[in-house]
């Protein structure tokens, strides 16, 4: 393929290098997702007259659930042989390796514990939290673009990108495909909630799971496989893990009229 007509992406993943401290685009965007998410949840708590004393606990729960779930998900889903043989390596988050499906499981579990501790409705929290998670998906995939990781397959489209830190092949900017789909889903969820202060329990969660992971299945067809064992599979790991989440989302969408908020 001729890379001349493709957009060349050679931006360093390091935004600021102070010698003793490096600030990376990915880390900044990842942190920004929590900062913006806190503001959205603060607005939701005020809007629905919820006790703000639970907001700090909710924020810490989300941070820990996301990071730990994403890390352990990557270790178990994508390289179980290595990490089960070297379990302490699972703690080395700084070496990279986070899985969104692991984050999803971690968040569901973490928020369940939050619900048990605070007695706030489990679906109430989830239905509002998915607004933030969708936006976080946008920030994280843009961070992946800055890192020149999770790259797309070679492409001849006019918007193809050459990730010069990887190779000189024009490729689908698959990270941006997924990023902008998450941004659109965020906008739909946010304005739906803004218009309907008390959405039907499970409706927003079901929409989120169906659309975010449904689009994940689609975008995976444009990506290079992340690990070698996926090359022999009809669907890669990201798609296989997304299927049950899409089915669960469809169930919630069809059953939300019968589900109670608690």
C-alpha positions in Angstrom: 0.0 0.0 0.0 1.1 3.5 -0.8 1.3 5.6 2.5 1.9 8.9 0.6 -1.8 9.9 0.6 -2.5 8.8 4.1 -2.3 11.0 7.2 0.9 10.4 9.2 0.5 10.2 13.0 3.8 10.5 14.8 2.8 12.4 17.9 4.6 11.3 21.0 2.5 9.6 23.7 4.3 11.8 26.2 2.6 15.2 26.5 5.2 16.7 28.9 8.6 15.4 29.9 10.1 17.0 33.0 12.8 14.4 33.4 11.7 13.3 36.8 8.1 13.2 35.7 6.4 12.3 32.5 2.8 13.2 31.7 1.3 11.0 29.1 -1.7 11.8 26.9 -3.4 8.5 27.8 -3.0 9.1 31.6 -4.2 12.6 31.3 -7.3 11.6 29.3 -7.9 8.6 31.6 -7.8 11.0 34.6 -10.0 13.6 32.8 -12.7 11.0 32.4 -13.0 10.7 36.2 -12.9 14.5 36.7 -15.7 15.1 34.2 -17.6 12.1 35.4 -17.5 13.5 39.0 -19.0 16.7 37.8 -21.8 14.9 35.9 -22.6 12.7 38.9 -22.5 15.7 41.3 -25.1 17.4 39.0 -27.3 14.2 39.1 -27.1 14.0 42.9 -28.2 17.6 43.2 -30.8 17.3 40.6 -32.4 14.3 42.3 -31.8 15.4 45.9 -29.5 12.5 46.8 -27.2 12.7 49.8 -23.9 14.1 48.7 -22.0 12.3 51.4 -22.2 9.2 49.2 -20.6 10.9 46.2 -17.0 10.6 47.4 -17.5 6.9 48.1 -19.0 6.4 44.7 -16.1 8.2 43.0 -13.5 6.1 44.8 -15.5 2.9 44.1 -15.5 3.8 40.4 -11.8 4.5 40.2 -10.8 1.3 42.0 -13.4 -0.8 40.2 -12.4 0.5 36.8 -8.6 0.2 37.2 -8.6 -3.2 39.0 -11.3 -4.7 36.8 -9.6 -3.5 33.6 -6.2 -4.7 34.7 -7.3 -8.2 35.9 -9.5 -8.5 32.9 -6.5 -8.0 30.6 -4.5 -10.5 32.5 -7.2 -13.2 32.5 -8.7 -12.6 29.1 -5.6 -11.9 27.0 -2.6 -13.5 28.6 -3.7 -16.0 31.3 -0.8 -18.4 30.9 1.8 -15.7 31.8 -0.2 -14.0 34.6 -1.3 -17.1 36.3 2.3 -18.2 36.3 3.4 -14.8 37.6 0.5 -13.5 39.6 2.4 -10.5 41.1 2.8 -9.1 37.5 -1.0 -8.5 37.6 -0.3 -5.6 40.0 2.1 -3.9 37.5 -0.5 -1.5 36.1 2.3 0.9 34.9 3.4 -1.8 32.4 0.2 -1.3 30.5 -2.6 -3.7 29.7 -6.2 -2.7 30.5 -9.3 -4.5 29.2 -12.7 -2.7 28.9 -14.6 -5.9 29.4 -12.7 -6.4 32.7 -13.6 -2.8 33.6 -17.3 -3.5 33.0 -17.2 -6.5 35.3 -15.3 -4.6 37.9 -17.7 -1.7 37.8 -20.8 -3.9 38.1 -19.3 -5.7 41.1 -17.9 -2.5 42.7 -21.3 -0.6 42.4 -23.1 -3.6 43.8 -20.9 -3.3 46.9 -21.6 0.4 46.9 -25.3 -0.3 46.7 -25.1 -2.8 49.6 -23.2 -0.3 51.8 -25.2 2.9 51.1 -28.7 1.3 50.3 -28.9 3.4 47.2 -30.7 1.6 44.4 -28.4 -0.6 42.3 -30.1 0.2 39.0 -30.5 3.9 39.9 -26.7 4.1 40.2 -26.0 2.0 37.1 -28.4 3.9 34.9 -26.7 7.2 35.7 -23.2 5.9 35.8 -23.4 4.6 32.2 -23.5 8.2 31.0 -20.1 8.7 32.5 -18.7 5.3 31.3 -19.7 6.1 27.7 -17.9 9.4 27.9 -14.9 7.6 29.5 -14.8 5.3 26.5 -14.4 8.3 24.3 -11.4 9.6 26.3 -9.7 6.2 26.6 -9.9 5.4 22.9 -8.5 8.9 22.0 -5.7 8.0 24.5 -5.1 4.8 22.6 -4.8 6.8 19.4 -2.1 9.0 21.0 -0.3 5.8 22.1 -0.5 4.4 18.5 -2.0 1.2 20.0 -5.1 -0.9 19.2 -4.4 -0.1 15.6 -6.7 -0.8 12.7 -6.1 -3.1 9.8 -4.4 -1.8 6.6 -6.9 0.3 4.6 -7.2 2.2 1.3 -9.8 4.7 2.6 -9.0 8.4 2.2 -9.0 8.9 6.0 -6.4 6.1 6.6 -3.7 6.9 9.1 0.0 5.8 9.1 1.1 5.2 12.7 4.7 5.9 12.1 5.7 4.6 15.5 4.4 1.2 14.4 5.0 0.8 10.7 4.4 2.6 7.4 1.1 1.0 6.4 -2.1 3.2 6.0 -4.6 1.8 8.5 -8.1 2.3 9.7 -8.1 4.7 12.7 -10.1 2.1 14.6 -9.5 3.9 17.9 -11.3 7.0 16.6 -14.2 4.9 15.2 -14.9 3.5 18.6 -14.2 6.8 20.3 -16.8 8.8 18.3 -19.4 6.0 18.6 -18.9 6.3 22.4 -19.3 10.0 22.2 -22.6 9.7 20.3 -23.9 7.1 22.8 -22.9 9.5 25.7 -24.8 12.4 24.0 -27.9 10.2 23.6 -27.8 9.0 27.2 -27.0 12.4 28.6 -29.8 14.3 26.8 -32.3 11.4 27.5 -31.5 11.7 31.2 -31.7 15.5 31.1 -35.1 15.3 29.5 -36.3 12.4 31.8 -35.2 12.9 35.4 -36.6 9.5 36.4 -35.9 7.1 33.5 -37.4 3.6 33.7 -35.0 1.4 35.8 -32.6 -0.6 33.6 -33.5 1.3 30.4 -30.3 3.4 30.2 -28.1 0.5 31.3 -29.7 -1.7 28.7 -29.2 0.9 25.9 -25.6 1.4 27.0 -24.7 -2.3 27.0 -26.5 -3.0 23.7 -25.0 -0.1 21.8 -21.5 0.2 23.3 -20.7 -3.5 23.1 -22.7 -3.9 19.9 -20.5 -1.3 18.2 -17.4 -2.9 19.8 -18.3 -6.1 17.9 -18.5 -4.1 14.7 -15.3 -2.1 15.2 -13.3 -5.2 16.1 -13.6 -6.2 12.4 -11.5 -3.1 11.6 -8.8 -3.8 14.2 -5.7 -5.9 14.2 -5.9 -8.8 16.8 -4.3 -7.9 20.1 -2.8 -11.3 20.8 -1.6 -14.2 18.6 -4.1 -16.8 19.8 -7.0 -14.7 18.3 -5.7 -15.3 14.8 -7.2 -18.8 14.9 -10.6 -17.7 16.1 -13.6 -16.8 14.0 -14.2 -13.9 16.3 -11.6 -12.2 18.5 -11.6 -12.0 22.2 -13.2 -8.5 22.3 -16.1 -9.7 20.2 -16.6 -12.9 22.1 -16.7 -11.0 25.4 -19.1 -8.4 24.0 -21.8 -10.9 22.9 -23.1 -11.8 26.4 -23.1 -8.1 27.4 -25.1 -7.2 24.3 -27.6 -10.0 25.1 -27.9 -8.8 28.7 -28.5 -5.3 27.4 -31.3 -6.5 25.1 -32.9 -8.3 28.0 -32.9 -5.1 30.1 -34.4 -3.1 27.2 -37.2 -5.5 26.7 -37.8 -6.1 30.4 -37.2 -2.6 31.9 -41.0 -2.0 32.3 -41.1 -5.0 34.7 -37.9 -4.2 36.6 -38.1 -2.4 40.0 -35.6 0.4 40.7 -34.1 -1.4 43.7 
